[in-house]
Amino acid sequence: MRNRKLAYLATTAVAGIALAVAALATPGTGILSGTVFARASFKNPVTLKFMTRLGPDSQEVVQVRRARETVMQQIVMSPGGQTGWHSHPGPVVVLIKTGTMTFYDGDDPSCSPQLYVAGEAFIDTGQGHVHIARNESASENLELWATYFDVPPGGLFRDDAAAPGNCAF
């Protein structure tokens, strides 16, 4: 009887936490399409390594051992649209096809925007890095293509997150 009560309390606590996190999540708006074009697993074990320069004297290296699935997605966002705060399980390569994407990092206390325009690309480190992408244009759609690496087999390549509180929106 005591084990049943403990199991019930544990289940209730987990459900409550899940509902609280879902309630705090910031869903996207103005997403006109989010088409997944391909999803595949590497046939042979693969280790990925991305190195990005953050400035003249600093760099960031992201390494994924035995990468799982890879997902390719096209996202079209209307003017004023945004992705909501979120993260990814692994690194993401993002290419801007049309428009301008304004990117905000959840770890940046000054909430400084990073602009990416058509023809530019960048790497999001993933691994729990919370951020938001916005189309702050008044008249032009934003189209971007994302390749997500190290996605759990059949699993989500995006994890909704609560607003970190560093930005006024």
Secondary structure as a PSIPRED ss2 file (coil, helix, strand):
# PSIPRED VFORMAT (PSIPRED V4.0)

   1 M C   1.000  0.000  0.000
   2 R H   0.000  1.000  0.000
   3 N H   0.000  1.000  0.000
   4 R H   0.000  1.000  0.000
   5 K H   0.000  1.000  0.000
   6 L H   0.000  1.000  0.000
   7 A H   0.000  1.000  0.000
   8 Y H   0.000  1.000  0.000
   9 L H   0.000  1.000  0.000
  10 A H   0.000  1.000  0.000
  11 T H   0.000  1.000  0.000
  12 T H   0.000  1.000  0.000
  13 A H   0.000  1.000  0.000
  14 V H   0.000  1.000  0.000
  15 A H   0.000  1.000  0.000
  16 G H   0.000  1.000  0.000
  17 I H   0.000  1.000  0.000
  18 A H   0.000  1.000  0.000
  19 L H   0.000  1.000  0.000
  20 A H   0.000  1.000  0.000
  21 V H   0.000  1.000  0.000
  22 A H   0.000  1.000  0.000
  23 A H   0.000  1.000  0.000
  24 L H   0.000  1.000  0.000
  25 A E   0.000  0.000  1.000
  26 T C   1.000  0.000  0.000
  27 P C   1.000  0.000  0.000
  28 G C   1.000  0.000  0.000
  29 T E   0.000  0.000  1.000
  30 G E   0.000  0.000  1.000
  31 I E   0.000  0.000  1.000
  32 L E   0.000  0.000  1.000
  33 S E   0.000  0.000  1.000
  34 G E   0.000  0.000  1.000
  35 T E   0.000  0.000  1.000
  36 V E   0.000  0.000  1.000
  37 F E   0.000  0.000  1.000
  38 A E   0.000  0.000  1.000
  39 R E   0.000  0.000  1.000
  40 A E   0.000  0.000  1.000
  41 S E   0.000  0.000  1.000
  42 F C   1.000  0.000  0.000
  43 K C   1.000  0.000  0.000
  44 N C   1.000  0.000  0.000
  45 P C   1.000  0.000  0.000
  46 V C   1.000  0.000  0.000
  47 T C   1.000  0.000  0.000
  48 L E   0.000  0.000  1.000
  49 K E   0.000  0.000  1.000
  50 F E   0.000  0.000  1.000
  51 M E   0.000  0.000  1.000
  52 T E   0.000  0.000  1.000
  53 R E   0.000  0.000  1.000
  54 L E   0.000  0.000  1.000
  55 G E   0.000  0.000  1.000
  56 P C   1.000  0.000  0.000
  57 D C   1.000  0.000  0.000
  58 S E   0.000  0.000  1.000
  59 Q E   0.000  0.000  1.000
  60 E E   0.000  0.000  1.000
  61 V E   0.000  0.000  1.000
  62 V E   0.000  0.000  1.000
  63 Q E   0.000  0.000  1.000
  64 V E   0.000  0.000  1.000
  65 R C   1.000  0.000  0.000
  66 R C   1.000  0.000  0.000
  67 A C   1.000  0.000  0.000
  68 R C   1.000  0.000  0.000
  69 E E   0.000  0.000  1.000
  70 T E   0.000  0.000  1.000
  71 V E   0.000  0.000  1.000
  72 M E   0.000  0.000  1.000
  73 Q E   0.000  0.000  1.000
  74 Q E   0.000  0.000  1.000
  75 I E   0.000  0.000  1.000
  76 V E   0.000  0.000  1.000
  77 M E   0.000  0.000  1.000
  78 S E   0.000  0.000  1.000
  79 P E   0.000  0.000  1.000
  80 G E   0.000  0.000  1.000
  81 G E   0.000  0.000  1.000
  82 Q E   0.000  0.000  1.000
  83 T C   1.000  0.000  0.000
  84 G C   1.000  0.000  0.000
  85 W C   1.000  0.000  0.000
  86 H E   0.000  0.000  1.000
  87 S E   0.000  0.000  1.000
  88 H C   1.000  0.000  0.000
  89 P C   1.000  0.000  0.000
  90 G C   1.000  0.000  0.000
  91 P C   1.000  0.000  0.000
  92 V E   0.000  0.000  1.000
  93 V E   0.000  0.000  1.000
  94 V E   0.000  0.000  1.000
  95 L E   0.000  0.000  1.000
  96 I E   0.000  0.000  1.000
  97 K E   0.000  0.000  1.000
  98 T E   0.000  0.000  1.000
  99 G C   1.000  0.000  0.000
 100 T E   0.000  0.000  1.000
 101 M E   0.000  0.000  1.000
 102 T E   0.000  0.000  1.000
 103 F E   0.000  0.000  1.000
 104 Y E   0.000  0.000  1.000
 105 D E   0.000  0.000  1.000
 106 G C   1.000  0.000  0.000
 107 D C   1.000  0.000  0.000
 108 D C   1.000  0.000  0.000
 109 P C   1.000  0.000  0.000
 110 S C   1.000  0.000  0.000
 111 C C   1.000  0.000  0.000
 112 S C   1.000  0.000  0.000
 113 P C   1.000  0.000  0.000
 114 Q E   0.000  0.000  1.000
 115 L E   0.000  0.000  1.000
 116 Y E   0.000  0.000  1.000
 117 V E   0.000  0.000  1.000
 118 A C   1.000  0.000  0.000
 119 G C   1.000  0.000  0.000
 120 E C   1.000  0.000  0.000
 121 A E   0.000  0.000  1.000
 122 F E   0.000  0.000  1.000
 123 I E   0.000  0.000  1.000
 124 D E   0.000  0.000  1.000
 125 T C   1.000  0.000  0.000
 126 G C   1.000  0.000  0.000
 127 Q C   1.000  0.000  0.000
 128 G C   1.000  0.000  0.000
 129 H C   1.000  0.000  0.000
 130 V C   1.000  0.000  0.000
 131 H E   0.000  0.000  1.000
 132 I E   0.000  0.000  1.000
 133 A E   0.000  0.000  1.000
 134 R E   0.000  0.000  1.000
 135 N C   1.000  0.000  0.000
 136 E C   1.000  0.000  0.000
 137 S C   1.000  0.000  0.000
 138 A C   1.000  0.000  0.000
 139 S C   1.000  0.000  0.000
 140 E C   1.000  0.000  0.000
 141 N C   1.000  0.000  0.000
 142 L E   0.000  0.000  1.000
 143 E E   0.000  0.000  1.000
 144 L E   0.000  0.000  1.000
 145 W E   0.000  0.000  1.000
 146 A E   0.000  0.000  1.000
 147 T E   0.000  0.000  1.000
 148 Y E   0.000  0.000  1.000
 149 F E   0.000  0.000  1.000
 150 D E   0.000  0.000  1.000
 151 V E   0.000  0.000  1.000
 152 P C   1.000  0.000  0.000
 153 P C   1.000  0.000  0.000
 154 G C   1.000  0.000  0.000
 155 G C   1.000  0.000  0.000
 156 L C   1.000  0.000  0.000
 157 F C   1.000  0.000  0.000
 158 R C   1.000  0.000  0.000
 159 D E   0.000  0.000  1.000
 160 D E   0.000  0.000  1.000
 161 A C   1.000  0.000  0.000
 162 A E   0.000  0.000  1.000
 163 A C   1.000  0.000  0.000
 164 P C   1.000  0.000  0.000
 165 G C   1.000  0.000  0.000
 166 N C   1.000  0.000  0.000
 167 C C   1.000  0.000  0.000
 168 A C   1.000  0.000  0.000
 169 F C   1.000  0.000  0.000
